[in-house]
Amino acid sequence: MSRYKNFCGPSYVSLAAAANSERTVNLFPEVIEAATPKNKMALIGTPGDTVFVDLGIGPVRGMAAQDGRMFAVGGGSLFEVYADGTATNRGAVGIAVDPAVLVTNGQQGHQWLVISNGNGFIFDLVTNTLVQIPAAGFPAGVRSAVFVDGYFIVLIPGTSLFGLSGLLKGLEWDTLDRAARSTASDNLITVIADHREAWFFGSETMEVWIDSGNASFPFQPLRGTVMQVGMVGHGWSLATLRDEQAKCWLGKTDGGPRVFATLIGYTPEPISTHAVDLAIQGYGEEAQNAARGYAYQEHGHTFYVLTFPTVGLAWVYDLTESKKAQMPLWHERTRWNVTQGVDEAPTGWNHCYAFGKHLVGSRDDGKIYSQSLTTYTHNGAMIRRVRRAPYINAEHRRLFFSRFELVGEWGVGLQTGQGSAPTALLRWSDTGWKTASDFRSASLGPVGEYDTQPTWDQLGSTPGDRGFEVVITDPIGIRLTDAYVDVEVGTH
């Protein structure tokens, strides 16, 4: 049998679909770092989840944690969430479709600033009370806020202005404590804090401001940091990947929307492939504006998750493995609707690391889930994992396929119930995935049968190219490492 070249790899559906139509869904590529690996890449099942706490009001619009305390906005209320999976409603902050923003000035200021429905609220960590910031001095319609060098910073919607709170005083705001961009004319969309710097993202450009120590107004632009990349929508796609010192977002230039990252210094670099660009541009402006981004690190991987709630999937960029592979590694994450038989966007659309857990908030209701690579369902529901591999061809000579073997870690099924007799489904297409064969199944082995070899025989022939697709839905740990095919090339 011959090795299936590049069976393990990322998603990449080309504009010329007949050239490449690879999909990697609910699996992520991992580069094998050994000196002489059997193969250069494996595919690992994405994390499953279980309910950690149900706030009772949804969706979960934002979450944050620091110094042992965690807060979340469910629907129109602020909740404090505890390590034992319970929560206390701390008060109303107003319902909205926008994400809620939660930032803190820490133990010195003992305050959390909550932005919801365009208003600002302060939760006092000492008195455990929530109050709305008085209208005088605080801008109306605020959507974005950060904390830098003792100050809360908020953007004034529809302008290039931003305002500051008092020093470690989130209830004190003065209309005189405002500044406007002068290096560019586009309106500000969102702001993020990093290394005592405030990164301002506009509709067409972005730039960095720092605390200069000036007594009249502490912040000023950092010279040479104006970047000619804009922000799509309301800035909900922006996320900081702290482990890699990077920022990722769905941006735009004259060429249209692309996913960008600042990996080194102040130079944005496109990280999306032509295939990802093609997919995102095809979603339309409304879906692009609604995209939500978050980042997290698990098992040595740093992931940027860009969810399109109205489209039915999330695109995920693995920054760590992309560096190792020296190519962008993207995969897709979905939630399978069993009733309708279609993919939907994942349930979780924001993230918080607290109490030693990766927590994701639901876009449907008030549930906050704990996700883990050792959980193999979405709160008991099936996760559908798909690898659609590259085409096999031989200069358009007829190919005769007698056998296909899937290689991975088998015999890891469950003792009882669903997953005790796990299977994989195989199908193929000879028409560039315009049509496909029926699925055929093969056993992945009951628990303990580690020498299982899932194989499929008598696979027919094709006059041109053929692509294979493997689907696994059983709740077991998935680690695909290779595939082999018995194929004979015809004379013409």
C-alpha positions as CSV (number, residue, x, y, z in Angstrom):
1,M,0.0,0.0,0.0
2,S,1.1,3.6,-0.7
3,R,1.0,6.4,1.8
4,Y,-1.8,8.9,1.2
5,K,0.2,12.1,0.6
6,N,-0.7,14.9,3.0
7,F,-3.7,13.1,4.4
8,C,-3.3,15.0,7.6
9,G,-3.5,18.7,7.0
10,P,-5.5,22.0,7.3
11,S,-8.7,23.2,5.7
12,Y,-8.2,24.7,2.2
13,V,-11.0,24.9,-0.3
14,S,-9.6,26.7,-3.3
15,L,-11.5,29.0,-5.7
16,A,-10.6,26.3,-8.2
17,A,-12.3,23.6,-6.1
18,A,-11.1,20.9,-8.6
19,A,-7.6,21.8,-7.6
20,N,-8.0,21.5,-3.8
21,S,-11.0,21.0,-1.5
22,E,-9.5,19.9,1.8
23,R,-11.6,20.3,4.9
24,T,-10.6,19.7,8.5
25,V,-13.6,20.0,10.8
26,N,-13.5,19.6,14.6
27,L,-9.9,18.3,14.2
28,F,-6.8,20.4,14.4
29,P,-3.3,19.7,12.9
30,E,-0.4,19.1,15.2
31,V,3.1,19.2,13.8
32,I,5.3,16.3,15.0
33,E,8.5,17.8,16.4
34,A,10.5,14.6,16.6
35,A,13.8,14.5,14.7
36,T,12.7,11.6,12.5
37,P,8.9,11.4,12.7
38,K,6.9,8.7,10.9
39,N,4.9,11.6,9.4
40,K,5.1,15.3,9.8
41,M,1.6,16.0,11.0
42,A,-1.3,14.4,13.0
43,L,-5.0,15.4,13.4
44,I,-6.3,15.7,17.0
45,G,-10.0,16.0,18.0
46,T,-11.0,19.5,19.2
47,P,-12.2,19.8,22.8
48,G,-15.7,18.8,23.9
49,D,-17.5,20.5,26.9
50,T,-19.9,20.1,29.8
51,V,-22.0,22.7,31.6
52,F,-20.0,24.5,34.3
53,V,-22.8,26.9,35.4
54,D,-26.1,28.0,34.0
55,L,-26.8,31.7,34.7
56,G,-30.4,31.2,33.7
57,I,-30.3,34.3,31.5
58,G,-28.6,34.4,28.1
59,P,-26.8,34.7,25.9
60,V,-23.5,34.9,27.7
61,R,-22.3,38.3,26.3
62,G,-18.9,38.5,28.0
63,M,-16.7,37.0,30.7
64,A,-13.5,38.0,32.5
65,A,-11.5,36.9,35.6
66,Q,-8.7,38.2,37.6
67,D,-7.2,37.7,41.1
68,G,-9.5,34.7,41.8
69,R,-12.8,36.4,41.0
70,M,-14.8,35.9,37.8
71,F,-17.6,37.9,36.3
72,A,-20.0,37.3,33.3
73,V,-22.8,39.1,31.7
74,G,-25.8,36.9,30.9
75,G,-28.5,38.7,29.0
76,G,-28.9,42.0,30.8
77,S,-27.4,41.1,34.2
78,L,-23.9,40.9,35.7
79,F,-23.1,37.7,37.5
80,E,-20.2,36.7,39.7
81,V,-19.2,33.1,39.0
82,Y,-17.6,30.9,41.6
83,A,-15.2,27.9,41.5
84,D,-17.9,25.5,42.6
85,G,-20.1,26.1,39.5
86,T,-22.6,28.5,41.1
87,A,-23.2,32.2,40.4
88,T,-24.7,35.3,42.0
89,N,-26.7,37.9,40.1
90,R,-25.0,41.2,41.0
91,G,-27.4,43.5,39.2
92,A,-28.9,44.7,35.9
93,V,-26.7,46.2,33.2
94,G,-29.1,46.3,30.2
95,I,-29.6,43.8,27.4
96,A,-28.1,44.3,23.9
97,V,-26.9,42.3,21.0
98,D,-23.4,43.7,21.4
99,P,-20.9,41.8,23.5
100,A,-20.4,43.1,27.0
101,V,-17.0,44.4,28.0
102,L,-15.5,43.7,31.4
103,V,-12.2,45.3,32.5
104,T,-10.7,45.9,36.0
105,N,-8.3,48.3,37.7
106,G,-7.4,45.5,40.1
107,Q,-6.8,45.5,43.8
108,Q,-5.6,49.1,43.9
109,G,-8.8,50.5,42.4
110,H,-11.0,47.5,43.5
111,Q,-13.4,48.2,40.5
112,W,-14.7,46.3,37.5
113,L,-15.9,48.5,34.6
114,V,-18.8,46.9,32.7
115,I,-19.9,48.2,29.3
116,S,-23.3,47.0,28.3
117,N,-26.0,48.5,26.0
118,G,-23.9,51.6,25.5
119,N,-23.7,52.4,29.2
120,G,-21.0,52.1,31.8
121,F,-21.3,50.4,35.2
122,I,-18.9,50.0,38.1
123,F,-18.8,47.0,40.3
124,D,-17.0,47.6,43.6
125,L,-14.9,44.6,44.7
126,V,-15.0,45.7,48.4
127,T,-18.7,46.5,48.8
128,N,-19.9,44.1,46.1
129,T,-22.2,46.8,44.8
130,L,-23.0,47.7,41.2
131,V,-23.8,51.3,40.1
132,Q,-24.3,53.0,36.8
133,I,-21.7,55.7,35.9
134,P,-23.4,59.1,36.0
135,A,-24.2,60.5,32.6
136,A,-22.2,63.7,33.1
137,G,-18.8,63.2,31.7
138,F,-19.3,59.6,30.5
139,P,-19.9,59.2,26.8
140,A,-23.1,57.8,25.5
141,G,-23.2,54.6,23.4
142,V,-19.8,53.2,24.4
143,R,-18.9,49.8,23.0
144,S,-15.2,49.4,23.8
145,A,-13.1,49.9,26.9
146,V,-9.6,49.0,28.3
147,F,-7.5,49.7,31.4
148,V,-4.0,51.1,30.9
149,D,-1.6,52.6,33.5
150,G,-4.3,53.4,36.1
151,Y,-7.0,54.7,33.7
152,F,-10.0,53.2,32.1
153,I,-10.2,54.3,28.4
154,V,-13.4,54.3,26.4
155,L,-14.1,55.2,22.8
156,I,-16.7,57.8,21.8
157,P,-18.8,56.2,19.1
158,G,-18.8,57.7,15.6
159,T,-15.8,59.8,16.3
160,S,-12.0,59.6,16.5
161,L,-12.2,60.6,20.2
162,F,-11.5,58.6,23.3
163,G,-12.0,59.5,27.0
164,L,-10.2,58.7,30.3
165,S,-11.5,58.0,33.8
166,G,-9.9,59.4,36.9
167,L,-6.8,57.7,38.1
168,L,-8.0,54.4,39.6
169,K,-11.5,56.0,39.8
170,G,-14.0,54.4,37.4
171,L,-16.9,56.6,38.6
172,E,-15.1,59.8,37.8
173,W,-15.2,61.1,34.2
174,D,-14.6,64.6,32.8
175,T,-15.4,65.8,29.3
176,L,-12.1,67.6,29.3
177,D,-10.2,64.3,29.7
178,R,-10.6,63.4,26.0
179,A,-8.3,63.3,23.0
180,A,-8.7,63.0,19.3
181,R,-6.5,61.2,16.7
182,S,-4.6,63.6,14.5
183,T,-2.5,61.0,12.5
184,A,-5.5,59.7,10.6
185,S,-9.1,60.8,10.0
186,D,-11.1,57.5,10.3
187,N,-13.4,56.8,13.2
188,L,-12.2,54.6,16.0
189,I,-13.9,51.2,16.2
190,T,-12.3,49.4,19.2
191,V,-9.3,49.5,21.6
192,I,-7.2,46.9,23.3
193,A,-4.5,47.1,25.9
194,D,-1.1,45.4,25.7
195,H,2.2,46.0,27.6
196,R,1.0,49.4,28.9
197,E,0.0,50.4,25.4
198,A,-3.4,51.3,24.1
199,W,-4.0,50.0,20.6
200,F,-6.6,52.0,18.8
201,F,-8.3,50.3,15.8
202,G,-10.2,52.5,13.3
203,S,-12.3,51.7,10.2
204,E,-9.3,52.2,7.9
205,T,-6.1,52.5,10.1
206,M,-4.8,51.6,13.5
207,E,-2.2,53.2,15.9
208,V,-0.7,52.9,19.4
209,W,-0.7,55.4,22.2
210,I,1.4,55.3,25.4
211,D,1.4,57.0,28.8
212,S,3.8,59.9,28.3
213,G,3.5,61.2,31.9
214,N,2.2,64.6,30.7
215,A,0.3,66.2,33.6
216,S,-2.4,67.8,31.4
217,F,-3.2,64.6,29.5
218,P,-1.2,61.4,30.0
219,F,-1.5,59.7,26.7
220,Q,0.1,60.5,23.3
221,P,0.6,58.6,20.0
222,L,3.7,56.4,19.8
223,R,5.6,57.7,16.8
224,G,5.8,55.4,13.8
225,T,2.9,53.1,14.8
226,V,0.2,54.1,12.3
227,M,-0.8,51.0,10.4
228,Q,-2.7,51.0,7.2
229,V,-5.2,48.2,8.1
230,G,-8.7,48.8,9.2
231,M,-11.2,46.9,11.3
232,V,-14.3,45.1,10.0
233,G,-17.6,45.8,11.7
234,H,-17.7,46.8,15.4
235,G,-14.4,45.2,16.4
236,W,-15.9,42.1,17.9
237,S,-13.3,39.9,16.1
238,L,-10.3,41.4,18.0
239,A,-8.5,39.1,20.4
240,T,-5.1,39.1,22.2
241,L,-3.0,35.9,22.1
242,R,-0.9,36.6,25.2
243,D,1.1,33.5,25.0
244,E,2.5,34.5,21.6
245,Q,2.4,38.3,22.2
246,A,0.1,38.7,19.2
247,K,-3.2,40.3,18.3
248,C,-5.6,38.9,15.7
249,W,-8.7,40.4,14.0
250,L,-10.8,40.5,11.0
251,G,-9.5,43.5,9.1
252,K,-9.7,45.1,5.8
253,T,-7.6,46.9,3.2
254,D,-8.4,48.0,-0.3
255,G,-8.4,44.3,-1.3
256,G,-11.3,43.5,1.1
257,P,-11.6,41.6,4.4
258,R,-8.8,39.4,5.6
259,V,-7.6,38.1,8.9
260,F,-4.6,39.9,10.2
261,A,-2.2,39.6,13.1
262,T,0.5,41.7,14.7
263,L,3.2,39.0,15.4
264,I,6.3,41.2,15.7
265,G,6.3,44.9,16.6
266,Y,3.7,47.1,14.9
267,T,3.4,45.5,11.5
268,P,0.1,43.8,10.7
269,E,0.5,40.6,8.6
270,P,-2.3,38.7,6.8
271,I,-2.5,35.2,8.3
272,S,-5.6,34.0,6.4
273,T,-5.0,31.8,3.3
274,H,-6.6,32.5,-0.1
275,A,-9.1,29.8,0.8
276,V,-10.1,31.4,4.1
277,D,-10.3,34.8,2.4
278,L,-12.5,33.4,-0.2
279,A,-14.8,31.8,2.3
280,I,-15.1,35.0,4.5
281,Q,-15.7,37.3,1.5
282,G,-18.5,35.0,0.4
283,Y,-20.3,35.4,3.7
284,G,-21.3,39.0,3.0
285,E,-20.9,42.2,5.0
286,E,-23.6,41.4,7.6
287,A,-22.0,38.1,8.6
288,Q,-18.5,39.7,8.6
289,N,-19.7,42.4,11.0
290,A,-21.2,39.9,13.3
291,A,-18.0,37.8,13.6
292,R,-16.7,37.2,17.2
293,G,-13.1,36.4,18.1
294,Y,-11.4,35.0,21.1
295,A,-8.1,33.3,21.9
296,Y,-6.9,30.6,24.2
297,Q,-4.0,28.3,24.8
298,E,-4.3,24.6,25.5
299,H,-1.9,21.6,25.2
300,G,0.8,23.9,23.9
301,H,-1.3,25.3,21.1
302,T,-2.4,29.0,20.9
303,F,-5.7,29.2,19.0
304,Y,-7.5,32.2,17.6
305,V,-11.2,31.3,17.2
306,L,-13.2,33.5,14.7
307,T,-16.9,32.6,15.0
308,F,-19.5,33.5,12.3
309,P,-22.8,32.9,14.2
310,T,-25.0,33.6,11.2
311,V,-23.0,31.4,8.8
312,G,-22.6,28.1,10.7
313,L,-19.0,27.7,11.6
314,A,-15.9,29.1,13.3
315,W,-12.5,29.4,11.5
316,V,-9.6,28.6,13.9
317,Y,-6.0,29.6,13.4
318,D,-3.3,27.7,15.3
319,L,-0.5,30.3,15.7
320,T,1.9,27.9,17.4
321,E,1.7,25.1,14.8
322,S,1.6,27.5,11.9
323,K,5.0,28.8,13.0
324,K,6.3,25.2,13.2
325,A,4.9,24.3,9.8
326,Q,5.9,27.6,8.2
327,M,2.5,27.8,6.7
328,P,-1.0,29.0,7.9
329,L,-2.8,26.1,9.6
330,W,-6.6,26.7,9.7
331,H,-9.3,24.3,10.7
332,E,-13.1,24.6,11.1
333,R,-15.3,24.1,14.2
334,T,-19.0,23.4,14.0
335,R,-21.9,22.1,16.0
336,W,-23.9,19.4,14.3
337,N,-27.7,19.8,14.2
338,V,-28.9,16.2,14.3
339,T,-32.5,17.1,13.5
340,Q,-31.7,19.1,10.4
341,G,-28.5,17.3,9.4
342,V,-26.5,20.5,9.0
343,D,-23.5,22.3,10.5
344,E,-24.1,25.3,12.8
345,A,-21.7,27.7,14.5
346,P,-20.2,26.4,17.7
347,T,-22.2,27.1,20.9
348,G,-19.4,28.9,22.6
349,W,-18.5,32.4,21.3
350,N,-16.3,33.9,24.1
351,H,-13.7,32.5,26.5
352,C,-12.4,33.0,30.0
353,Y,-9.7,31.0,31.8
354,A,-10.7,30.7,35.5
355,F,-10.4,28.2,38.3
356,G,-8.0,26.2,36.2
357,K,-10.6,25.7,33.5
358,H,-11.2,26.9,29.9
359,L,-14.7,28.3,30.1
360,V,-16.8,29.3,27.0
361,G,-20.0,31.3,27.0
362,S,-23.1,30.2,25.1
363,R,-24.6,32.2,22.3
364,D,-27.9,30.5,22.8
365,D,-28.6,30.8,26.5
366,G,-27.0,31.4,29.9
367,K,-24.8,28.3,30.0
368,I,-21.1,28.6,30.6
369,Y,-19.3,25.4,29.5
370,S,-16.0,23.9,30.7
371,Q,-14.1,22.6,27.7
372,S,-11.4,20.0,27.6
373,L,-9.5,17.8,25.1
374,T,-10.5,14.8,27.2
375,T,-14.2,15.5,26.8
376,Y,-15.6,14.1,23.5
377,T,-19.1,15.5,23.2
378,H,-20.8,18.9,23.4
379,N,-22.5,18.4,26.7
380,G,-23.5,14.9,25.6
381,A,-24.4,15.8,22.0
382,M,-22.4,14.3,19.1
383,I,-19.4,16.1,17.7
384,R,-19.0,15.4,14.0
385,R,-15.3,15.3,13.0
386,V,-14.4,15.4,9.3
387,R,-11.2,15.1,7.3
388,R,-11.6,15.6,3.5
389,A,-8.1,14.8,2.1
390,P,-6.3,16.1,-1.0
391,Y,-7.1,14.6,-4.4
392,I,-5.2,11.6,-5.7
393,N,-4.4,11.6,-9.4
394,A,-2.0,10.3,-12.0
395,E,-2.0,12.7,-14.9
396,H,-5.6,11.8,-15.6
397,R,-5.0,8.2,-16.2
398,R,-7.7,5.8,-14.8
399,L,-7.1,4.9,-11.2
400,F,-8.3,1.5,-9.7
401,F,-8.7,1.6,-5.9
402,S,-8.8,-1.8,-4.1
403,R,-8.2,-0.7,-0.5
404,F,-8.1,2.3,1.9
405,E,-6.7,2.1,5.4
406,L,-7.0,4.8,8.1
407,V,-4.2,5.0,10.6
408,G,-4.5,6.4,14.1
409,E,-4.9,5.4,17.8
410,W,-7.6,2.7,17.9
411,G,-9.1,0.5,20.6
412,V,-9.9,3.6,22.7
413,G,-13.6,3.1,22.7
414,L,-15.8,3.4,25.8
415,Q,-16.8,0.5,28.0
416,T,-20.5,0.8,27.5
417,G,-23.0,2.9,25.4
418,Q,-22.3,5.1,22.5
419,G,-18.6,4.8,21.7
420,S,-18.2,1.2,22.9
421,A,-18.2,0.0,19.3
422,P,-16.8,3.1,17.5
423,T,-16.8,3.3,13.7
424,A,-15.5,5.6,11.0
425,L,-17.4,6.5,7.8
426,L,-15.6,6.8,4.4
427,R,-16.9,8.3,1.2
428,W,-15.2,9.6,-1.9
429,S,-15.8,11.9,-4.9
430,D,-14.6,11.7,-8.5
431,T,-16.2,15.1,-9.4
432,G,-14.5,17.6,-7.3
433,W,-17.1,17.1,-4.5
434,K,-20.0,18.1,-6.8
435,T,-21.2,14.6,-6.1
436,A,-20.0,11.8,-3.7
437,S,-20.4,8.1,-3.0
438,D,-22.5,6.8,-0.2
439,F,-20.8,6.4,3.2
440,R,-19.3,3.0,4.1
441,S,-18.3,2.2,7.7
442,A,-15.4,0.3,9.4
443,S,-14.7,-0.5,13.0
444,L,-12.3,1.6,15.1
445,G,-12.1,-1.3,17.6
446,P,-13.6,-1.8,21.0
447,V,-11.6,-0.6,24.1
448,G,-8.3,-2.5,24.3
449,E,-8.2,-3.7,20.7
450,Y,-5.2,-1.5,19.9
451,D,-4.2,-3.5,16.8
452,T,-7.5,-2.6,15.0
453,Q,-7.0,-1.6,11.3
454,P,-10.0,0.2,9.9
455,T,-10.0,-0.7,6.2
456,W,-12.4,-0.4,3.2
457,D,-12.1,-2.7,0.1
458,Q,-13.4,-2.7,-3.4
459,L,-13.5,1.0,-4.0
460,G,-13.9,1.1,-7.7
461,S,-12.1,3.3,-10.2
462,T,-12.1,6.8,-11.6
463,P,-11.0,8.3,-14.9
464,G,-9.5,11.3,-13.2
465,D,-9.0,12.6,-9.7
466,R,-10.4,11.2,-6.5
467,G,-10.7,12.7,-3.0
468,F,-11.6,10.7,0.1
469,E,-13.4,11.9,3.2
470,V,-13.5,10.4,6.7
471,V,-16.2,11.2,9.2
472,I,-16.1,10.1,12.9
473,T,-19.0,10.9,15.3
474,D,-18.4,8.5,18.2
475,P,-17.4,10.1,21.6
476,I,-13.8,8.9,21.7
477,G,-10.4,10.4,21.6
478,I,-9.5,11.0,18.0
479,R,-5.8,11.0,16.9
480,L,-5.4,10.5,13.1
481,T,-1.8,10.0,12.0
482,D,-1.9,8.7,8.4
483,A,-3.8,6.9,5.7
484,Y,-2.8,4.3,3.0
485,V,-4.3,3.4,-0.3
486,D,-3.9,0.4,-2.7
487,V,-4.2,2.1,-6.1
488,E,-3.3,0.8,-9.5
489,V,-2.7,3.3,-12.4
490,G,-4.2,2.4,-15.7
491,T,-2.4,2.7,-19.0
492,H,-4.6,5.5,-20.3
